[in-house]
Amino acid sequence: MDLGIIEKAANAVADKHRLSIIMEIAKKGSIACGDVCCFTCLSQPTVSHHVKILVDSGVLNSTKNGRVVELTINKEMMKQLSMFFLKLS
């Protein structure tokens, strides 16, 4: 287990706005990046900043379909993060 990867993912999810993005994607399975502004009430540049952090950390996957960027949860990364915290309990 690479602690650098775990640290980056843990830092990415340690924000209330990013957690709300992750929770919405978990409910829906995937979401268009452009739709994130609607449920977070954040500006587009702020949403882009948060999404970039989540994607760069490996917490989210982004897939471009034409002009739409779809966001999904990287389940493998979430498993690694969960396993790390389970080992601490």
C-alpha positions as CSV (number, residue, x, y, z in Angstrom):
1,M,0.0,0.0,0.0
2,D,1.5,3.3,-1.1
3,L,1.1,5.9,1.7
4,G,1.6,8.7,-0.8
5,I,-1.5,7.6,-2.8
6,I,-3.5,7.2,0.4
7,E,-2.5,10.6,1.6
8,K,-3.5,12.3,-1.6
9,A,-6.9,10.6,-1.7
10,A,-7.5,11.3,2.0
11,N,-6.7,15.0,1.4
12,A,-9.0,15.1,-1.6
13,V,-12.0,13.8,0.4
14,A,-11.3,16.0,3.4
15,D,-13.5,18.9,2.1
16,K,-17.3,19.3,2.5
17,H,-17.8,20.3,-1.1
18,R,-15.8,17.4,-2.5
19,L,-17.6,15.0,-0.2
20,S,-21.0,16.2,-1.5
21,I,-19.8,15.7,-5.1
22,I,-18.7,12.1,-4.2
23,M,-22.0,11.4,-2.4
24,E,-24.0,12.6,-5.4
25,I,-22.0,10.5,-7.8
26,A,-22.4,7.5,-5.5
27,K,-26.2,8.0,-5.5
28,K,-26.5,8.4,-9.3
29,G,-23.6,6.1,-10.5
30,S,-22.2,8.9,-12.7
31,I,-22.8,12.5,-13.3
32,A,-21.9,15.0,-16.1
33,C,-19.2,17.4,-14.9
34,G,-21.4,20.3,-15.9
35,D,-24.2,19.2,-13.6
36,V,-22.1,19.5,-10.5
37,C,-22.7,23.3,-10.3
38,C,-26.5,22.6,-10.0
39,F,-26.3,20.6,-6.7
40,T,-23.3,22.3,-5.1
41,C,-24.4,25.9,-5.7
42,L,-20.7,26.6,-6.4
43,S,-19.4,28.6,-9.4
44,Q,-18.1,26.7,-12.4
45,P,-14.4,27.6,-11.8
46,T,-14.7,26.4,-8.1
47,V,-16.4,23.2,-9.3
48,S,-13.6,22.7,-11.8
49,H,-11.0,23.1,-9.0
50,H,-12.7,20.6,-6.8
51,V,-13.2,18.1,-9.6
52,K,-9.6,18.4,-10.7
53,I,-8.4,17.6,-7.1
54,L,-10.7,14.5,-7.0
55,V,-9.6,13.3,-10.4
56,D,-5.9,14.0,-9.8
57,S,-6.0,12.1,-6.5
58,G,-7.6,9.1,-8.2
59,V,-10.8,9.3,-6.2
60,L,-12.9,10.0,-9.4
61,N,-12.6,8.8,-12.9
62,S,-13.4,11.2,-15.7
63,T,-14.4,10.0,-19.2
64,K,-15.0,12.3,-22.1
65,N,-18.0,11.4,-24.3
66,G,-18.1,14.0,-27.1
67,R,-18.4,17.3,-25.3
68,V,-19.6,15.8,-22.0
69,V,-17.2,14.8,-19.2
70,E,-18.7,12.0,-17.1
71,L,-17.5,11.5,-13.6
72,T,-17.6,8.2,-11.7
73,I,-16.1,7.0,-8.5
74,N,-12.9,5.1,-8.7
75,K,-14.0,2.0,-6.7
76,E,-10.5,0.6,-6.5
77,M,-9.2,3.7,-5.0
78,M,-12.0,3.8,-2.5
79,K,-11.3,0.2,-1.6
80,Q,-7.7,1.1,-0.9
81,L,-8.7,4.1,1.2
82,S,-11.2,2.0,3.1
83,M,-8.7,-0.8,3.7
84,F,-6.2,1.7,5.1
85,F,-8.7,3.1,7.6
86,L,-9.9,-0.4,8.5
87,K,-6.4,-1.4,9.5
88,L,-6.3,1.5,11.9
89,S,-9.4,0.3,13.8
